[in-house]
Amino acid sequence: MRSTLFLLLCISMISLSWAQERVHSGVMYQPSDTIYSPIYGVEAQILEGWYGVLPQDTELFLLTSDRGDDTQIFVRASENTSENIQQSWQEGLELTNNLKVVVTDSVQYRGDVMYADVKVAGTSTGNYQAYVEAKCGAYGKCVVFFLISQANNFDELKEQLTQIVDNTTLKKPSENTRYDDFNWQEFLSGKYLASINQRNYKNQKEINEVHLKKDGKFRSRIEQRGMVDQKKSEYWGNNKGEWSIEGSGKEATLVLNFKKHEPLQIGLVIDEDKIYLNGQRFYAMYDQ
């Protein structure tokens, strides 16, 4: 059921871009983090008890409750009108040949927000309940929040979604700030970066990873080419030191000042929310 709903929303709720400069795929956003989509002008804050992520290689933003119960809020931002959104709700959204979601009651309004209860129909639906809210701004952009859960406290979850929506603002969109002033220092501080290549014939993982601490220190583990061009060098294995960033924007340089070796300069590139170090794809996560 969960994977089917994910597929639905990837198809019917696509075109989302977030973050204070822009949301980045693969990064887990924490409660109280502010997320911003310059393309759609949508600004919102992660509510306490929720975590947000833009899954790798998708444009679907997902909020997950820390209470479990398979509770998610799927978010879509798009160029649209409230009339078109209401019509799509009433027609229903096909998931598969035997599964769909439809609005069960009339669409209601709360100021500039419209909302409705949604029925999950078909087979393998479990005990899921669903609810949807949408808000449109003055610049032809709208954002939809779709809640689904098996939790017994569904009314409380609906109130939380309403709080998220009411605190969401739609500003004038801008497409010029996507990567022009991208702040690598801010983005990478406190992050764990990893590139993993599964070699099935050896049944082992070769890992390149670097932990970039907020205090300017780092520790790294290099086990394959990519971060370092040489097949083997003094940078391979486990090392420590201090890190810094040179430049900003789409491309910059990560400088690793090792305690026992010469500094290592690593080219940084961000493209379509994907992070590359010396051309190698890396995944960014909050460091523990």
C-alpha positions as CSV (number, residue, x, y, z in Angstrom):
1,M,0.0,0.0,0.0
2,R,2.7,2.4,1.0
3,S,4.8,1.9,-2.2
4,T,1.6,2.2,-4.3
5,L,0.8,5.6,-2.8
6,F,4.3,6.7,-3.3
7,L,4.1,5.7,-7.0
8,L,0.8,7.6,-7.3
9,L,2.1,10.8,-5.9
10,C,5.3,10.6,-8.0
11,I,3.0,10.6,-11.0
12,S,0.2,12.9,-10.0
13,M,2.0,15.3,-7.6
14,I,5.2,15.9,-9.4
15,S,7.2,19.2,-9.8
16,L,8.4,20.2,-6.3
17,S,11.5,22.2,-5.4
18,W,12.2,23.3,-1.8
19,A,14.8,24.7,0.7
20,Q,15.9,28.0,2.3
21,E,17.9,28.4,-0.9
22,R,16.4,25.2,-2.3
23,V,15.7,21.8,-0.8
24,H,18.4,19.2,-1.6
25,S,17.5,15.6,-2.3
26,G,18.7,13.0,0.2
27,V,18.9,15.5,3.1
28,M,16.7,14.8,6.1
29,Y,15.1,18.1,7.3
30,Q,14.5,18.4,11.0
31,P,11.7,19.9,13.0
32,S,11.7,23.8,12.9
33,D,13.8,23.8,9.6
34,T,12.5,26.3,7.1
35,I,12.2,25.1,3.5
36,Y,11.8,27.3,0.5
37,S,11.0,26.8,-3.2
38,P,12.1,29.8,-5.2
39,I,10.6,28.4,-8.3
40,Y,7.1,28.3,-6.8
41,G,7.7,30.9,-4.0
42,V,6.5,28.4,-1.3
43,E,8.0,28.8,2.2
44,A,7.1,26.5,5.0
45,Q,8.5,25.2,8.3
46,I,8.8,21.6,9.4
47,L,6.5,21.0,12.4
48,E,7.7,19.5,15.7
49,G,7.3,15.7,15.5
50,W,7.8,15.6,11.7
51,Y,10.8,15.1,9.4
52,G,11.1,16.0,5.7
53,V,13.0,14.6,2.8
54,L,13.2,15.0,-1.0
55,P,14.0,11.3,-1.9
56,Q,17.0,10.9,-4.3
57,D,16.1,11.1,-8.0
58,T,12.5,12.2,-7.4
59,E,10.7,15.6,-7.2
60,L,8.3,14.4,-4.4
61,F,8.7,16.0,-1.0
62,L,7.7,13.7,1.9
63,L,6.9,14.5,5.5
64,T,7.0,11.6,8.0
65,S,5.7,11.6,11.5
66,D,8.0,10.4,14.3
67,R,5.1,8.5,15.9
68,G,5.1,5.8,13.3
69,D,1.7,4.3,12.3
70,D,2.9,4.6,8.7
71,T,1.9,8.3,8.6
72,Q,3.1,10.6,5.8
73,I,2.3,13.9,4.2
74,F,3.0,14.2,0.5
75,V,3.5,17.7,-0.8
76,R,3.2,19.0,-4.4
77,A,3.9,22.5,-5.6
78,S,2.7,23.4,-9.1
79,E,1.5,26.1,-11.5
80,N,-2.3,25.6,-11.1
81,T,-5.6,27.1,-10.0
82,S,-7.9,26.2,-7.1
83,E,-10.6,25.3,-9.6
84,N,-8.5,22.8,-11.4
85,I,-7.3,21.3,-8.2
86,Q,-10.9,20.9,-6.9
87,Q,-11.9,19.2,-10.1
88,S,-9.1,16.7,-9.9
89,W,-10.1,15.9,-6.4
90,Q,-13.7,15.3,-7.3
91,E,-12.7,13.1,-10.3
92,G,-10.5,11.0,-8.1
93,L,-6.8,10.0,-8.6
94,E,-6.2,6.5,-10.1
95,L,-3.5,4.6,-8.3
96,T,-3.8,1.3,-10.1
97,N,-6.6,-0.6,-11.9
98,N,-8.1,-1.5,-8.5
99,L,-7.0,1.4,-6.3
100,K,-7.8,5.1,-6.2
101,V,-8.4,8.0,-3.9
102,V,-11.5,10.2,-4.1
103,V,-13.0,13.1,-2.2
104,T,-15.8,11.8,-0.1
105,D,-17.4,15.1,1.0
106,S,-17.8,18.6,-0.6
107,V,-14.7,20.7,-0.8
108,Q,-14.7,23.3,2.0
109,Y,-12.8,26.6,2.5
110,R,-10.9,28.1,5.4
111,G,-9.8,31.6,4.1
112,D,-7.5,30.9,1.2
113,V,-7.2,27.2,2.0
114,M,-9.5,24.5,0.6
115,Y,-9.7,21.1,2.2
116,A,-11.6,17.8,2.0
117,D,-11.7,14.3,3.4
118,V,-10.4,11.6,1.0
119,K,-11.3,8.0,0.7
120,V,-8.8,5.3,-0.2
121,A,-10.8,2.9,-2.3
122,G,-10.0,-0.5,-3.8
123,T,-8.1,-3.6,-2.6
124,S,-5.2,-3.8,-0.1
125,T,-6.1,-0.5,1.4
126,G,-5.7,-1.6,5.0
127,N,-7.0,0.8,7.6
128,Y,-5.7,3.9,5.9
129,Q,-7.4,7.3,6.3
130,A,-6.7,10.3,4.1
131,Y,-7.1,14.0,4.1
132,V,-6.0,16.8,1.7
133,E,-5.5,20.6,1.9
134,A,-4.4,23.1,-0.8
135,K,-3.4,26.7,-0.9
136,C,-2.9,29.0,-3.9
137,G,-1.1,32.3,-4.1
138,A,-1.3,35.5,-6.1
139,Y,1.2,34.4,-8.7
140,G,-0.5,31.4,-10.2
141,K,1.2,28.8,-8.0
142,C,-0.4,26.3,-5.6
143,V,0.8,23.8,-3.0
144,V,-1.1,20.6,-2.1
145,F,-0.7,18.6,1.2
146,F,-1.9,15.0,1.1
147,L,-2.1,13.2,4.5
148,I,-2.4,9.4,4.8
149,S,-2.2,7.3,7.9
150,Q,-3.3,4.2,9.8
151,A,-3.1,6.0,13.2
152,N,-6.0,6.1,15.6
153,N,-5.4,9.8,16.3
154,F,-6.2,10.8,12.8
155,D,-8.1,14.0,13.9
156,E,-5.0,15.1,15.7
157,L,-2.9,14.5,12.6
158,K,-5.4,16.6,10.5
159,E,-4.9,19.4,13.0
160,Q,-1.2,19.2,12.6
161,L,-1.5,19.3,8.8
162,T,-3.7,22.4,9.1
163,Q,-1.1,24.0,11.2
164,I,1.6,23.3,8.6
165,V,-0.6,24.7,5.8
166,D,-1.7,27.8,7.7
167,N,2.0,28.6,8.3
168,T,2.9,28.1,4.7
169,T,3.3,31.3,2.6
170,L,3.4,31.8,-1.2
171,K,5.7,34.6,-2.2
172,K,6.7,35.9,-5.6
173,P,8.5,33.1,-7.5
174,S,12.1,33.6,-8.6
175,E,14.2,31.3,-10.9
176,N,17.4,33.3,-10.7
177,T,18.6,32.1,-7.3
178,R,18.6,28.3,-7.7
179,Y,22.4,27.9,-7.5
180,D,23.8,31.3,-8.2
181,D,24.5,32.0,-4.5
182,F,24.6,28.4,-3.2
183,N,26.3,28.4,0.2
184,W,28.5,25.3,0.3
185,Q,29.9,26.2,3.8
186,E,26.4,26.3,5.3
187,F,25.1,23.3,3.4
188,L,28.0,21.0,4.2
189,S,28.5,22.0,7.8
190,G,27.6,19.1,10.1
191,K,27.0,16.8,7.1
192,Y,28.1,13.2,6.4
193,L,28.9,12.6,2.8
194,A,29.1,9.1,1.3
195,S,29.5,7.4,-2.0
196,I,28.9,3.6,-1.9
197,N,29.7,1.2,-4.8
198,Q,28.4,-2.3,-4.2
199,R,30.7,-4.9,-5.8
200,N,28.5,-7.9,-5.8
201,Y,31.2,-10.3,-7.0
202,K,33.2,-9.6,-3.9
203,N,30.1,-9.2,-1.6
204,Q,31.7,-6.1,0.0
205,K,31.2,-2.3,-0.1
206,E,33.9,0.1,-1.2
207,I,33.2,3.4,0.6
208,N,34.3,7.0,0.2
209,E,33.1,9.1,3.1
210,V,33.8,12.3,4.8
211,H,32.3,13.7,8.0
212,L,32.4,17.5,8.0
213,K,31.9,18.8,11.5
214,K,30.4,22.2,12.4
215,D,33.6,23.1,14.3
216,G,35.7,22.9,11.0
217,K,37.2,19.5,11.7
218,F,36.7,16.4,9.5
219,R,37.4,12.7,9.4
220,S,37.5,10.7,6.2
221,R,37.6,7.2,4.9
222,I,38.7,6.7,1.3
223,E,38.5,3.2,-0.1
224,Q,38.1,3.7,-3.9
225,R,39.1,6.1,-6.6
226,G,36.9,9.2,-7.0
227,M,37.7,11.7,-4.3
228,V,41.4,10.9,-5.1
229,D,42.5,10.2,-8.6
230,Q,45.5,8.0,-7.7
231,K,44.8,4.3,-7.3
232,K,46.6,4.3,-4.0
233,S,47.9,7.3,-2.0
234,E,48.5,8.6,1.5
235,Y,44.9,9.9,1.5
236,W,43.4,6.4,1.4
237,G,42.1,4.8,4.6
238,N,41.2,6.8,7.7
239,N,42.4,10.4,8.2
240,K,41.5,13.5,10.1
241,G,42.1,17.3,9.9
242,E,40.3,20.5,9.2
243,W,38.1,21.5,6.2
244,S,37.1,24.7,4.4
245,I,35.3,25.9,1.3
246,E,36.6,28.1,-1.5
247,G,34.0,29.7,-3.6
248,S,30.2,29.6,-3.9
249,G,27.5,28.9,-6.5
250,K,27.1,25.8,-8.6
251,E,30.8,24.9,-8.4
252,A,33.2,25.4,-5.5
253,T,36.2,23.6,-3.9
254,L,36.3,21.6,-0.7
255,V,39.8,21.8,0.9
256,L,40.8,19.0,3.3
257,N,43.8,20.0,5.5
258,F,45.1,16.7,6.8
259,K,47.1,16.4,10.0
260,K,49.7,14.2,8.4
261,H,49.5,15.0,4.7
262,E,49.4,17.8,2.2
263,P,46.0,19.6,1.7
264,L,43.6,17.9,-0.7
265,Q,41.4,20.0,-3.0
266,I,38.2,18.4,-4.1
267,G,35.9,19.9,-6.8
268,L,32.3,20.4,-5.7
269,V,29.4,20.5,-8.2
270,I,25.6,20.6,-7.5
271,D,23.4,19.7,-10.5
272,E,19.7,18.9,-10.3
273,D,20.0,18.6,-6.5
274,K,22.7,16.0,-6.9
275,I,26.1,16.5,-5.2
276,Y,29.4,15.5,-6.9
277,L,32.9,15.4,-5.4
278,N,35.5,15.3,-8.2
279,G,32.8,14.0,-10.5
280,Q,31.7,11.2,-8.1
281,R,28.1,11.1,-6.9
282,F,27.8,11.6,-3.1
283,Y,24.8,11.5,-0.7
284,A,24.5,14.2,2.0
285,M,23.1,13.3,5.4
286,Y,23.0,14.9,8.8
287,D,26.0,13.7,10.8
288,Q,25.5,11.9,14.0
